[in-house]
Amino acid sequence: MVTILFLPPEFRLAVVQLHVTKVKADNLSRARGLIKEAAARGAKLVVLPECFNSPYGTGFFPEYAEKIPGESSQVLSEAAKESQVYLVGGSIPEEDDGGKLYNTCPVFGPDGSLVLKHRKIHLFDIDVPGKIRFQESETLSPGSNLSVFDTPYCRVGVGICYDIRFAELAQLYSKKGCQLLVYPGAFNMTTGPAHWELLQRGRAVDNQVYVATASPARDETASYVAWGHSTVVSPWGEVISKAGSEETVVYADIDLQYLANVRQQIPITAQRRSDLYTVNAVQEG
């Protein structure tokens, strides 16, 4: 017997741009409220920002780190279940049983179950003289798994912030059948205006997928100032929804028939010269 799955042609995505403070309980409470608000407006999949429960910084990661399951993941599980949504839980500083720290995105289903956790693969180690130096590797360890999950609407690939700069990861997700890529991220006031939208549009066009990014809201008083501008980009490379710098929720209706049309009109997947080049995963996960 052959089972044929009919996916809904369209569903609503919500991206939460949260104002993050040093008070974890406040961050969790406000995130929960905005998830509920998004669900009330028809969202089936909700995305939170990178480091939504703590300030972003190497000095903060050890202080705010938690196990999974733990305080923050419990709140996310409950929020997903009460709102009946798929919840991409931004990221939190995670401590494993061996004491290693990771920048980790937990994903929950509408029943509150943990679907997967993506540990940031590419650590944010940069040095732009006179502007910004940041070294996540001073406190964090890199993840080593690709992260894909299925919903009744589409297949989703997960990355965190700096992961978006690596086109190979997005290509692998596309090869695995993803139609939506989500990147909780916290670009800054140097890299944000220069590359944030450019990278999203590039990943979307290269792979003919929807791309969504969720940033913290901008806080000029923070030690690390996020760019904001959470965004959703179509497979054609158009920005279809975009926040400013303040706390808000932005919405986009993900149209899978439109995605199929784009892929049919410009059939790059069938035209790739796999006899000359290829991108393959060395380690599956």
N, C-alpha and C positions, 0 to 999 in steps of 0.2 A: 504493500500500500504506500502510495506517494503522498506526502503531506505538502500542500502548497500554502505558503505563508503570504498573506496580503497585508503589506505594510500601509499604514495611513499615508496619504500623499503629502500631508502637511502637519506640522506640530509647532507649538510655541516654545521658544527658548527664552529664558530670562538670565541676564547677567547682572550680578549684584556688585556694585562699586561701594564698598563699605568704608566708612571712616573708622580707622583702627586706632585705638588708644592703648595706654599701658595697663589698663584694667581689663584682665581677661574676661571676667564675668560680664562686663558691659559689652564687650565685643561679641560674646556668644549670644547674649540676650538680643542685641540689635540684629545680628545675623538671622536669628530664628524668626524674628518679627518680619524681616524683609523676605525671607523664604515663604512665609505664610501669605504675605501680600502678593508675591509673584504668583503663587498657586491660585489665589483668588482671581487673578487676572488671566488665568488660563494656561499658565506655564506648565509644561510636562517635564521639563529638564531645567534645573537651576544650577548656575555656576557661581561659586564664591571666589574671592581674590586670593592670591598668594599671601601667606602669613596673615590670614584674616583674624587670628586669635592673639597675635602678639606683634609688637613693633618689629620691623625688619632690621636686623643687624647682628653681626657675629657675637656681640656682647649679650644680646637678648636670647639667642637660640638656646644656650644651656639653661638659662633661668626659666624659660617658658616651655621647655621640652616635656613631652608626655609620652607614655606608652599608648599603643593602639591595641585594644580598647583602652580608653581613658576618659577624662572629663570632657574634652572637646568632641571626641568622636561619639561619645554617648549623646551629647546634645544634637549633633548632626543626625545621628540615627533616629532619634525621636522626632526631629523636625521633618525628616524625609517621610517618616511614617504618618505623622499627623497631617501633612500636606499632600500625601500620596504623589510624590514626585521622585524622579531620579535626581540625586543631589551630588554634584561634583564639589567636594568640600574644600575648594581652594587649596591651601596647604597649611600645615602646622609643623613646628619643629617636633620631630619624633625621636624618642630614645628607644633603642632596641634593648633586648635582654643583656647584651654584652656591653652596654654603655655607649655605643656609637650613636651619633646624631645624624638625622637625615631631614631633608626638606620634603615632606610627604603629603601627597594628595589622596585622601580617602574618598571613595565613591560609594554611595548608598542607594539601594533600591527603594521603591515605594513601600515595601514591607519593613523597612528599617535595617535590612541586612547589609553587611559590608560586602560590596561587589568586588572591589579590588582596592589596592593602595599603590599609587605610583610614587616611587622615590625619585626625585629629580636626578636625571642622568648626567647632565652637563652642569658642573658647578660654575657659579658666576665669579670668575677670577679675572678681573680686568684692571688695567692701569692706563688712564687717559691723562697724561701730564697736565697739571694745572686745573683739572676739572673733577675727576673722580678716580679713586682707587678703592676696590672692594675685593675681598678674598674670602669667599664662602668656605674654601677648603681649610681655612684656619680652624674651623670648628665642625664642619659638616663632612660627611662621607657621601660619595656618589651612589646612586642606585644602579642596578644592572639588569633591569627588565623593561621590555616594552609593555605597554598597558592599553588594552583594548577591551571594551565591554559592549554588550548588545542590549538594546532596548526594543520595545515593540515598534519603535519609530525608525531607528537606523542604528548603524554600528558607529561607535565613538572611539577615537584615539585620544589619549591624554598625554600632555607634556606640561612642564612647569617653566615659565619665564624663559630663561636662557636656552632651554631646549628648542625654542622656536627658531633659533639661529642656525640650526643644523637641519638642512634640507633633506638629508638622508632619512632622518627619523620620520618626517612627514611622508616621504615616498614609501617607506616600509608600511606605515599605517594605511596609506592608500592601496597598496598591494594586498593588504589584509582585508580590504573591503570597507574601510571607514568612509563615511560620507560627511562626517563632522569631526573636526579636530578642535579640542578645547585646551587652552593654555592659561591657567591662572598665572598672573605675572605682575611684577612690580618694577617696570622700567623707571628710570630716574629722569631728572631734568636735563641730563646730557644726552643719554641714549634715546629717551622717549621721543622728543621732537624730531630726532634724526631718523630713527629706525623702526619705531613701534608699528605704525600703520604700514610702512613699506614691507616689513617682514610678513605681516599678516596677509597682505594682498599677494605677496609672492608665493607663500605657501598655498593659498587658495587657488591661484591661477595654475601653478605648476602641477597641482594634483586634482584640480577640478572638484574641490570639496568646499563646504562651508568651514570657516574658521572663526572661533569665538575666543576673545581674551577678556579676563576679569582682573582689573587692577584695584588696589586700594584707592580710596579717595585721596586727594592731595592734602597734606598737612604741612604747611610751611614751617611749623614749629618743630617738626620731627627731625631727628638726627639724619634720617634718610628720607628724602622727599620724593614720593612717588609721582609719576607723570599723570596718572589717571587715564581718562579717555578709553575706558573699556569699549570694545568694538565687536561687531559681527560683520563678516565679509562673505559675500556670495561666491559661488564657483566661477563667476565671470570676473571676479576681482573688484566688485563694487562694494563700497561701504554701505550697508543697509541699516545699520543702527550704531550709534556712537554717543557715549557720555561726554560730559565736560570734565571738570576737575572735582566736582562736589560729590557727596554721597547721593546715590540714586540707583534705580533699577532700570536697565534698558531691555527692550524686548525685540525679538525677531521671529517671524514665522518661517520656519525651515521648510522649503518646498522641494520635495524629492523628485517631483516630475520635472521641475525646472532644472535640477541638477542632471537628471537623465538627458534632458534636451541639450544641455551644454556639452555633455560628453558625446552625444551623437553628432552634433554639429561640428565639433573639433575633436576627432577621435584619436587623441594622442596616445592613449593606452594601447590601442591596436597598432599604432604606427611606430612604437618604440623599437629601436634596433637592438634587440636582446642578443643578436649575433655579434655585436660590437661592444656593448656595455651592459652592466646590470648592477643593481643595488640589492644586496641580500643581507639578512640578519645572521650574524655569527652565532648569537645566543638567543634562542627563542624565550619568550616569557610574556 
